[in-house]
Amino acid sequence: MQRWLNYVCVSDVLIRDEEMQLFVESDFGYSPVVKKKQPATGVRRKILKQFAPPPDDTPELQEARPIVKLFYLGAMDAGHKVDRLVKSRRGMLGGRLGRHKTLHQTADEW
């Protein structure tokens, strides 16, 4: 434990890190602080989409990019279609259950 504290205290980067300070100063209830950057929306998103993606390091990645993009778009499209299918089937199931209940009630009345 002492070796670890010595290592942290000697390192200029670690001694100034807020997360490390919280960890060392906290009792047993430490939980990491997660700072999420807000997603780009509106004008900022439009500006970012105008730029071309950064060049790939290797030719294999460069050749795979269009294939991955097509797969991604196809998967998104398939997901939307499955969602619509599930929604329509739920609607049909609700109608069938309603008819089943009324049929069951009329049979009980006889």
N, C-alpha and C positions, 0 to 999 in steps of 0.2 A: 504494500500500500504506500509506504514511504517513497519507494523508488518511482512509483507512478506520479505521486504529488511533486516530487523533485523534477521529473520530466516535464510536467505541465507548467510548473513555475519557471523553468528555464526557457521554455519556448515562448517567444514574443507573440507568435500568432495565436497560440492557445490561450495565453494569459489575457488577451484582449477580446477573445471570442465571447459574445454574450451567452451563447448556449452552454459553453463550458463553465462560465461563471455561475449560471443558474444550477448546473449540475453539482458543482462543488459546494455551493452555499446552501443548497436545499437539504432538507431532512430526507427521510426515506420515501417521501411521496413525489419524487421527481417524475415529470412527464415531459417529453420533448415538445418544444414550441414549433408548430408547423406554420410557416408563413407562405400562403399560396398567393401567387400573383394573379390578379384579376384577368380573365380572358379578354382578348381583344374584341371589342364590339364597335359597331357603327363605323365612323369615319376611319378610326385606327385600323380596323380589320380590312376595310377596302384598300387602304394604303399598303398594308402588308401583303395583300393578295396580288398587288400589281407587280411585285418583285418576283423574279424567277427563283426557283429553289436553288440552294447552293449546289455547286458542282460536286458530283460524287468522286470519291477518292480512287475507286477502281473501275475498270470497264464492266466488271460483272455487276456491280451495283448500278451502274448507269444503264445497263441493258435490262435489269430487273425492275427498275422504277416504273415503266409503263405497265408491266404485267401486274405489279403490286397494286397500282392505282386502279386498273380495271377490275381486279379481284375485290378491292375495297368498295368500289362503286357498285359492283354486282351484289356483294354481300349486303350493302345498305338497301339496295332495291329489293332484294329477297326478304330482308327483315320487314320492310314496309308492307310488302305483299302478305307476309305471314300474319302481321298484326291486323290487316284488314280482314283476312280469312278468319282469324280467331274471333274478331268482333262480330262478323256476320254469323258465324256458327253459334256464338253465345246468344245472339238475337233469335235465331231459329230455335235454339234449345228453350229459351224463355217462352216462346209461343207454344211449343209442344207441351211444356209443363203446365201452362195455363189451360190448354185443352184437356190434358190428362186429369187435372183437378176437377174441372167442370163435369167431365164424363164420369169420374169417380163419384162425385156428389150426386149426380142424377141417378146413378146405379144404386146408391145407398138409399135414395128416397123411394125406390120401387119396392 
